[in-house]
Amino acid sequence: MFTEFFLKNAFNLAILFSCGMALLVVRFWLSRNVQWKKGFTFHAAQFFIYAIIIGTIGSILNNAIEDYNLRFISSGVIDFICTSLIALILTIKLFLIINQFEKAQVNKGRDVTSTRILARVIKITIIVAIVLLYGEHFGMSLSGLLTFGGIGGIAVGMAGKDVLSNFFSGIMLYFDRPFSIGDWIRSPDRNIEGTVAEIGWRITRINTFDHRPLYVPNSVFSSISVENPGRMTNRRIKTVIGLRYEDADKIGLIVDAIRNMLQ
């Protein structure tokens, strides 16, 4: 019986062996070319190899269920598990590619805030698309998913009002951009002053001048005035310069020297 099962799945076993060899080749290539690990080709090749392995194992298990009349598990469950694993691996690989794209753009001197919001929007789009395709694959209607999402959105909105307020305020911070990462900001309405370190979905982290992290909910910025001294085009300096009466004739020279220094 085992020999018959082996012969029936010889092609699948050959595919598994080939995929195993392909993974070894990929590992060997990585040991000699570390930069390749950061490229799109590596993640795409690894995903396709893993997808083939999972699909082949699922085919072998389905054959075993049919040949040995296994009742504790069904082919539908095997298909569900295999599809879920492939979708999970695809999501992880796409997220890794997006993270590397984000780092590359920042290293090129692109605006950090704009790059991060673009990366996060792409990630959300990927998750929504995969969930919809996943549901369609298992016979769930798109209208049903959207209806469920609408009802769930209302329930979540009622339960997490503050969280959603911070979330949408964070999106408005990205689009309005009253400040960016690295800007020095302060608020005359609140005791908030420091350098912006991170703008998250829910909170913004500010490093105060005494090196203490200050976490401010994003919704706070929609109800307070924010001053951004880091974007000022001119500075006013008020100081007192003391002179002796004997040096009154040097006032003109001192004014010229200060003017030249400021220029």
WOGI-V723789 format. One record per backbone hydrogen bond with DSSP energy under -1.0 kcal/mol. NH is the residue of the N-H (numbers start at 1). CO is the residue of the C=O. E is the energy in kcal/mol with one decimal. If there is no record, write none. Layout:
nh=NH co=CO e=E
nh=NH co=CO e=E
This chain:
nh=5 co=1 e=-2.3
nh=6 co=2 e=-2.7
nh=7 co=3 e=-2.6
nh=8 co=4 e=-2.1
nh=9 co=5 e=-1.6
nh=10 co=7 e=-1.1
nh=13 co=9 e=-2.7
nh=14 co=10 e=-2.3
nh=15 co=11 e=-1.9
nh=16 co=12 e=-2.3
nh=17 co=13 e=-2.5
nh=18 co=14 e=-2.3
nh=19 co=15 e=-2.6
nh=20 co=16 e=-2.4
nh=21 co=17 e=-2.2
nh=22 co=18 e=-2.3
nh=23 co=19 e=-2.4
nh=24 co=20 e=-1.9
nh=25 co=21 e=-2.3
nh=26 co=22 e=-2.4
nh=27 co=23 e=-2.6
nh=28 co=24 e=-2.5
nh=29 co=25 e=-2.6
nh=30 co=26 e=-2.3
nh=31 co=27 e=-1.8
nh=33 co=29 e=-1.6
nh=37 co=34 e=-1.3
nh=38 co=35 e=-1.4
nh=39 co=36 e=-1.6
nh=43 co=39 e=-1.2
nh=44 co=40 e=-2.5
nh=45 co=41 e=-2.7
nh=46 co=42 e=-2.6
nh=47 co=43 e=-2.3
nh=48 co=44 e=-2.3
nh=49 co=45 e=-2.1
nh=50 co=46 e=-2.4
nh=51 co=47 e=-2.8
nh=52 co=48 e=-2.3
nh=53 co=49 e=-2.4
nh=54 co=50 e=-2.8
nh=55 co=51 e=-2.6
nh=56 co=52 e=-2.5
nh=57 co=53 e=-2.6
nh=58 co=54 e=-2.4
nh=59 co=55 e=-1.9
nh=60 co=56 e=-2.4
nh=61 co=57 e=-2.5
nh=62 co=58 e=-2.3
nh=63 co=59 e=-2.0
nh=64 co=60 e=-2.1
nh=65 co=61 e=-2.4
nh=66 co=62 e=-2.0
nh=67 co=63 e=-2.9
nh=68 co=64 e=-2.6
nh=70 co=65 e=-1.0
nh=78 co=74 e=-1.7
nh=79 co=75 e=-2.6
nh=80 co=76 e=-2.2
nh=81 co=77 e=-2.6
nh=82 co=78 e=-2.6
nh=83 co=79 e=-2.6
nh=84 co=80 e=-2.2
nh=85 co=81 e=-2.5
nh=86 co=82 e=-2.4
nh=87 co=83 e=-2.5
nh=88 co=84 e=-2.4
nh=89 co=85 e=-2.7
nh=90 co=86 e=-2.5
nh=91 co=87 e=-2.2
nh=92 co=88 e=-2.4
nh=93 co=89 e=-2.6
nh=94 co=90 e=-2.4
nh=95 co=91 e=-2.3
nh=96 co=92 e=-2.3
nh=97 co=93 e=-2.2
nh=98 co=94 e=-2.3
nh=99 co=95 e=-2.5
nh=100 co=96 e=-2.2
nh=101 co=97 e=-2.3
nh=102 co=98 e=-2.6
nh=103 co=99 e=-2.3
nh=104 co=100 e=-2.3
nh=105 co=101 e=-2.2
nh=106 co=102 e=-2.1
nh=107 co=103 e=-2.5
nh=108 co=104 e=-1.2
nh=109 co=106 e=-1.6
nh=110 co=105 e=-2.2
nh=115 co=111 e=-2.1
nh=116 co=112 e=-2.3
nh=117 co=113 e=-2.2
nh=118 co=114 e=-2.1
nh=119 co=115 e=-2.2
nh=120 co=116 e=-2.4
nh=121 co=117 e=-2.3
nh=122 co=118 e=-2.1
nh=123 co=119 e=-2.0
nh=124 co=120 e=-2.3
nh=125 co=121 e=-2.3
nh=126 co=122 e=-2.3
nh=127 co=123 e=-2.4
nh=128 co=124 e=-2.4
nh=129 co=125 e=-2.5
nh=130 co=126 e=-2.7
nh=131 co=127 e=-2.4
nh=132 co=128 e=-2.3
nh=133 co=129 e=-2.6
nh=134 co=130 e=-2.7
nh=135 co=131 e=-2.4
nh=136 co=132 e=-2.3
nh=137 co=133 e=-2.1
nh=138 co=134 e=-1.1
nh=139 co=136 e=-1.5
nh=140 co=135 e=-3.0
nh=145 co=141 e=-2.1
nh=146 co=142 e=-2.4
nh=147 co=143 e=-2.5
nh=148 co=144 e=-2.7
nh=149 co=145 e=-2.5
nh=150 co=146 e=-2.2
nh=151 co=147 e=-2.4
nh=152 co=148 e=-2.9
nh=153 co=149 e=-2.3
nh=154 co=150 e=-1.9
nh=155 co=151 e=-2.2
nh=156 co=152 e=-2.8
nh=157 co=153 e=-2.5
nh=158 co=154 e=-2.1
nh=159 co=155 e=-2.0
nh=160 co=156 e=-3.1
nh=164 co=160 e=-2.5
nh=165 co=161 e=-2.3
nh=166 co=162 e=-2.4
nh=167 co=163 e=-2.2
nh=168 co=164 e=-2.8
nh=169 co=165 e=-2.0
nh=170 co=166 e=-2.1
nh=171 co=167 e=-1.8
nh=172 co=168 e=-2.2
nh=173 co=169 e=-1.9
nh=174 co=170 e=-1.6
nh=175 co=171 e=-1.8
nh=176 co=172 e=-3.4
nh=177 co=173 e=-1.8
nh=182 co=196 e=-2.7
nh=183 co=180 e=-2.1
nh=185 co=194 e=-2.6
nh=186 co=227 e=-2.3
nh=187 co=192 e=-2.1
nh=192 co=190 e=-2.1
nh=194 co=185 e=-2.3
nh=195 co=207 e=-2.7
nh=196 co=183 e=-2.6
nh=197 co=205 e=-2.8
nh=198 co=205 e=-1.7
nh=200 co=203 e=-2.3
nh=204 co=216 e=-2.7
nh=205 co=198 e=-2.5
nh=206 co=214 e=-3.1
nh=207 co=195 e=-3.0
nh=208 co=212 e=-2.6
nh=211 co=208 e=-1.8
nh=214 co=206 e=-3.6
nh=216 co=204 e=-2.7
nh=218 co=202 e=-2.3
nh=220 co=217 e=-1.5
nh=223 co=220 e=-1.6
nh=227 co=186 e=-3.6
nh=230 co=184 e=-1.5
nh=231 co=228 e=-1.7
nh=232 co=229 e=-1.4
nh=247 co=244 e=-1.3
nh=248 co=245 e=-1.4
nh=250 co=247 e=-1.9
nh=251 co=248 e=-1.3
nh=254 co=250 e=-2.3
nh=255 co=251 e=-2.6
nh=256 co=252 e=-2.2
nh=257 co=253 e=-2.2
nh=258 co=254 e=-2.4
nh=259 co=255 e=-2.5
nh=260 co=256 e=-2.3
nh=261 co=257 e=-1.9
nh=262 co=258 e=-2.2
nh=263 co=259 e=-1.5
